[in-house]
Amino acid sequence: MSRGLFGTDGVRGRANTHPMTAEMALRLGAAAGRYFRRDGHNVHRVVIGKDTRLSGYMLENALTAGLTSTGMNVLLLGPVPTPAVGFLTRSMRADLGIMISASHNPAEDNGIKFFGPDGFKLSDEAEAEIEAIVAGEIEPSQPQNIGRAKRIDDGRGRYVEYAKTTFPSGRRLDGLKVVVDCANGAAYKAAPEVLWELGADVIPLGVKPDGYNINAGVGSTHPEACAAAVLEHGAHLGISLDGDADRVIIIDEKGRIADGDQIMALMAARWAEQGRLQGDALVATVMSNLGLEHYLERRGLRLERTRVGDRYVVERMREGGFNLGGEQSGHIVMTDYATTGDGLIAAMQFLAALAESGDSASVLAAQFDPVPQLLKNVRYAAGADPLSADEVRRVIAEAEAKLAGTGRVLIRKSGTEPLIRVMAEAENEHLLREVVDGIVAAVEKAA
């Protein structure tokens, strides 16, 4: 079944521009309601969360109208992290969960992500079926079967209490000074609350959302803000989340940045030592550094690679029975605790290692020496396909030949933006730059 509306992480775009319009949100809500009400009963419910973007109000109301028009009862959570929606969908016995967020994107963008009754993101097949319903005639419910909507005031509190249970029993964070950067996003209340209630001296950053400043100079895509705060306050570490808090980047006490690969390396090694790492494997995407793969091999562990997108990491984890996976960007998926990436709970696993080992954050956040990696993005016009050009293919083939046995090349289209991502890894940094720049030049010419 063809897919044009859904990308790698739900539906995403610029607010008030197709497909992020009130009209499309209404149709999406009605289509999702019709998809989940195929048995005809009027006992279905959906939970809706959102981040702090101004357009979230518009999309929330439009989705609610569409869902109730097909008989779904809507429970509105307000601003909560994406993983909270996954958790509460399952906890509240809902048939569907929806998160309104464009994650790490700027405030002008927004998105709609769907979760099934098990708390996991919907499969490609389910999204394709909903997309097909959107394209057709959507049958509304009879007047007596129209759904209801109400606010749930304790949604964030339920998630906060659950998040604390993932920290080792009996342990506290007393004496630890922690900077937590919430990107002016969905976790601006939840994350500081959890850390403070566990005893940390919390220095909050990015906790004054105004509808426009989500991810603006703060958060996991701008970790330098958190790094500066760590150094200014003499903190033991910093935790930098993205706009919907499903990503995390760790900052050590020296202000150095640790990405998702380093966090996953630490967790995989610790869980393996504790006999908790199912399948003796970590699931990550093709973007993860070769250094991570070599680190795991030395410990008798495997790296299972997937295509880019945390949904594909989760799919492979569920297929293979693995319980730890994620992305270099900071999505860390721990199916023992959550159904999707959870930046706060991943950070708490790092804090648990800090509390139990007595090591500093700089020691724990540098598990391996990464192989030099270079990533550049090339924007292309709608409808163009620069990767199909003969010259681009020739340059890529030459690059692969140059790096054979010593590195690798990865070229892919972004699933959320009109970008070609050109990435390579090699021990020889001069050769690395030469290879990437050559491919970028060829793609730019073709684009």
Buried (B, 14 or more C-beta within 10 A) or exposed (E): EEEEBBBBBBBBBBBEEEBBBBEBBBBBBBBBBBBBBEEEEBEBBBBBBBBBBBBBEBBBBBBBBBBBBBBBBBBBBBBBBBBBBBBBBBBBEBBBBBBBBBBBBBBBBBBBBBBBBEBBBBEBEBBBBBBBBBEEEBEBBEEEBBBEBEEBEEBBEBBBEBBBEBBEEEEEBEEBBBBBBBBBBBBBBBBBBBBBBBBBBBBBBBBEBEEEBBBBEBBBBBBEBBBBBBBEBEBBBBBBBBBBBBBBBBBBBEBBBBBBBBBBBBBBBBBBEEEEBBBBBBBBBBBBBBBBBBBBEEBEBBBBBBBBBBBBBBBBBBEBEBBBBBBBBBBBBBBEBBBBBBBBBBBBBBBBBBBEEEEBBBBBBBBBEBBBBBEBEBEBEEEEEBBEBEEBBEBBEBBBEBBEEBBBBBBBBBBBBBBBBBBBBBEBEEBBBBBBBBBBEBBBEBB
